[in-house]
Amino acid sequence: MDSELPQWRHIKWCKRTFFGVEKLKLILAQKDCIGVRLYYAKDDTGKPALVLVGVDKNENDLYNGVILDRSVALPFLLR
């Protein structure tokens, strides 16, 4: 995966992060949601973060719905 995203190679990226099943269900339970899209972003402090958003059948983000932007990083896996 790292080779597919060369523009992110310079960032100290957490190799693993966690979103609980109940949070994921909140996204998937939204009306018209058929899946989840992941975005690479930065948090309020400028650190890399993953953002999850629901997607409808036309591949539109459900940005007015549930958005997960706070995951649990596993610090012992940081480079």
KOLLUM-926270 format. One record per residue (C-alpha): residue in three letters; x, y, z. Coordinates in steps of 0.5 Angstrom, whole numbers, plus 500, padded with zeros to 3 digits. Layout:
// KOLLUM-926270
AlaXYZ;...
// end
This chain:
// KOLLUM-926270
Met500500500;Asp506505501;Ser508504494;Glu501506492;Leu501513496;Pro508516495;Gln506523496;Trp505520504;Arg512517504;His515523508;Ile509523513;Lys510519520;Trp504515519;Cys501510524;Lys501503521;Arg494501525;Thr488505527;Phe482503530;Phe474505529;Gly470501533;Val464497530;Glu459501533;Lys462507530;Leu462504523;Lys455501524;Leu453509525;Ile455510518;Leu453504515;Ala446505518;Gln445512514;Lys439512509;Asp442511502;Cys449509505;Ile452503501;Gly459503503;Val465507507;Arg470512504;Leu477513507;Tyr480520506;Tyr487522509;Ala487528512;Lys490532518;Asp487533525;Asp487540528;Thr494539531;Gly496538524;Lys498530525;Pro495525519;Ala489522521;Leu484518517;Val476520516;Leu471516514;Val464518511;Gly459514508;Val457513500;Asp451513497;Lys450508490;Asn452514486;Glu458514489;Asn457521493;Asp459522500;Leu454523505;Tyr458529508;Asn451531512;Gly451525516;Val456521520;Ile463522519;Leu468519523;Asp474523524;Arg477520531;Ser480514531;Val484510536;Ala492510534;Leu496504536;Pro502508539;Phe507502539;Leu506501532;Leu509508530;Arg515509526;
// end
